[in-house]
Structures are given as structure tokens and as C-alpha cells.
Amino acid sequence: MKTRLLATVAVLVPLAGWAADNTDPGTPPTSGTASFEALDANKDGRISMPEASVDPKLVEEFSTADKDGDGYLDSSEYANAVNAPPQQ
């Protein structure tokens, strides 16, 4: 029994370290507003709704922020959405 426990610990400890070190640098922070660059996961210069989905506030404002109606936010549309006063 003790051997089995030690074997389990020997396997799990390195996995825990790997998981902690293997974070995606492109993942935006969970609090506050992420930068345009962080949200633009595929680096095409625009934010799609799936990319915006990591920021609930941006999802709520997406259609309003998408001024040209192309289904994407470019950097100026994003900046306007982030800098806009909160809606009531």
C-alpha cells in the first residue's frame, strides 16, 4: 500500500509542476480588461466573437463596438469599447 502511494505521488508531483509552468502566455487575465494583443489569439489584427468570449464584458458590448458590422473588432473599435463609459 505504501509503495502504491509513493508511486502515485512520484507521478503526480512532476505533473503538477508541468501544469503550473505550461500556462498559455496568450491567455488574457481573468480580472480586468485584457489587451487587444492578448485577445487577438490568432494574431490576425482583429478580435472575433470566439476570441472575445474570454472577456464577458466585451461579449456584452461586442455588437455595439463592431461599428462596421463585419463581425470583428479592429484595434480602434476595441479601444473605443474599452474606453467607453459604462452603460446603465
Protein Blocks (a to p, Z undefined) as FASTA:
>chain_A
ZZmmmmmmmmmmmmmmmmmmmccfklccfedjddfklmmmnonopacfklmmmmmklmmm
mmmmmmnonopacfklmmmmmmpccdZZ
